[in-house]
Amino acid sequence: MIGLIVALFSVLLPLAHLALSKVARTRARVVRLLLLYALVLDVGVIGLPLGFVPHVFFADETARSIGWAPGSPFQFEVGVHDGAWGVLGFLCIWIRGAFWLATGLGWSLFMLGATYGHIEQTLRAGDYAPYNFLTIFSDGFIAVWLLLLLYLRHRWGAEKG
């Protein structure tokens, strides 16, 4: 669904940026740019407009699209959680350094947990609702992608800049 599209854009847009840029493509710059786009799109966009808004303002509709029962106050909590992380993802545009590590690591751990939950719901409850089953792939990819980029950023000294 939309999460898969955002995850795809988080890879393709920085590659287009790099292809069109006249600045040298060092390993450190490539990783920094890939990570920045991942933080803004995979954390910011997934968290705020795609997590907060539907869970808070369209809770019953969102619950049905996940295969959950509508009317749960849990929807509001999930929405506020997603929105808070989304704000952190967008702040990565201006705040760098260890803030990126904290944002990427925290969101990755949440996404790994979400992936596990969606897999369990699919296997145990047969929940193949689009926003349960398909998010296995987007959430899982985002978690692994962010962790890989954070590792490469550390490994290749791409923390500066």
PyMOL commands that set and color helices and strands:
alter all, ss='L'
color gray80, all
select helices_A, chain A and resi 2-20+27-57+59-66+74-91+98-125+130-133+135-155
alter helices_A, ss='H'
color red, helices_A
deselect
rebuild
show_as cartoon
